Every structure is written in C-alpha cells, then in structure tokens.
Amino acid sequence: MATLLESRALVAANRTLLTETRSRIAASRRSLNPFFGVSGGADPALNEIARTLLGCGNLAPIRGNVAWAGHGSGGPCCVCGKPVKSLDVEYEVEDGERRSVGCHFPCFLAWQEESRRLAVPRVIR
C-alpha cells in the first residue's frame, strides 16, 4: 500500500514540474522571439506620451479592468498614433463616455501604468 501512495506523490510532483517547465519555455519563447516584441514593461517614451495625453484630457484614465483584445482594426492607436495592424493585437478600453478606443499592447501597458499613477493620492509636505 505504501508504494501506491509513493507513486501518487511522485506523479503529482512530476505534474508540478511539467507545469513549471511549460511556463518557463513559454516565457523563454516570448523573450527570445522578436515577433512578440514585448519583453517587459512599457517603453519609457510611451509612458511619457500616455502621461501627456492623460494630463491634457485627450485620454481618459483606465479605471478597473475594462479591456478587450483582438485582431488589429487598422485604425490609429490612441496612445502612439500609429496604425494597429491586423497582425497586431489591439486592446480596446472603454473611456468614460462608453466609447471604445484601441491601442497596441505596449501602449496599453503605458496607459495603464500612468492611469494607476494618477489614482495614487499624492502626499503634500
């Protein structure tokens, strides 16, 4: 009976190792393959653009997690202004007026990061 329990424990441990290995392989493919284009956070220049657009009111802050992703529509990105091609993934976010605006993934990351910065109350000394 002890060998059956030991076998089940070994099978469970192997499944855990397989899951971890698969996620590491996927992460490696994303970082090594230039097709994916995103290996970390948003580009600092995109953060500056998003901050400027948010500051002047041309872009509404992202509140919550209201976003959809799909094939690019060919329309201009609301952050960088470049077209979101059909091969790109386009992220759509509802702004306050229930209007959906689309952007590239790196642009979405910058927009989201700058929106979070706006939401954090500043301490005045």
N, C-alpha and C positions, 0 to 999 in steps of 0.2 A: 504494500500500500504506500510505503514511503517513496518508492521510485515513481509512482504515478504523480504524487504531489510535487516531487522534484522536477519531473518532466514538465508539468504545467507551469511551474515557476520559470523554468528555462525558456519555454515557449513565450511566455509573457515578456521576459527580459529581451528576447530576440525581436519581438514585435516593436518594443520601445526603441531598440537600436535601429531597426529598419526605418521607423518613422523619423527619427532624428537624422539619419543618413539621407533620406529622401529630401528633407527640408534643407539640409546643407548643400546637397547637389543643386537643388533649385536656386538657392541663393548664389552659389558659385556661377551658375549659368547666367543669372541676371547681371552679376558684376563683371563677368568676363566677356559677355556678348555685347558689342556696341549697339546692336539693334534695339536693345531695351532702353538705352540712353539715360537711365536714372540709376545711380549707384548710391545715393544717399539723400540728403535733404535738398531743399530748393537752392538754386543759384542765388548768391547774394544780390546780384543785379536785379533778378526777378523780385526779390523781397523789396528792394528799393522802389521798383515800379509799382508793385502792389500797394506799398505804404503811401506813395504819392496819390494813386488813384483813390484809395480809401480816404485819404486826408481831404481831397478836394470834392469828394462826394460822387465821383464818376463810377465808383464801385461800392456796392453795399457790403458791409461785413457779413461773413458767414456766421450764422447763428445756428448752432446744433449741427446735425449731420445730414442735412438735406442735400444729397448729391446722387446723381446717376452717372453711369459710364456706358459708353457705346462707341460705335464707329464714328469717326470724324465726319462732320457735315460739310466741310469745305469752307465754312464761314470763318470770320476772323475771331481769334482768341480775345477774350475780354481783358486779358492782362497784357500780353505782349503785342497783340495786334496782328500777328502772323496767322495765316490760314491753318485751321485744324484739318489736315488732310484725311482722306478716307482710310489710310493705313494707320493713322494715329488713333489713340484712344481719346475721346472727348469727354470731359467731365462737365456735367450740367448742374448748375446750382440755382435754386430759386432765390431771387433777391426779394426785398420787402414788398414789391409790387406784384408778386406772383408771376413774374416774368423769368423765364429760364435763360441763363447766359452760359455759354460754353467756353472751355479753356483746355489747354494741354495739361498733362499730369504735373510736370514741374511747376507750371504756373498755378495750378490748383494748390500745390503744397505751399508756395509762397503766399498766396492769397489767404489760405487757412492760417498760416503762421502769423501773419500780420493782423488778421482778424482777432486771433487769440491775444495778441499783444494789446490791442485796443480794449479788450474786455477786462484786462487786469487793471484794478484800480491803482493809481499812482500815489505814492506817499510824498506829500509836500512837507519839507522841513524848513 
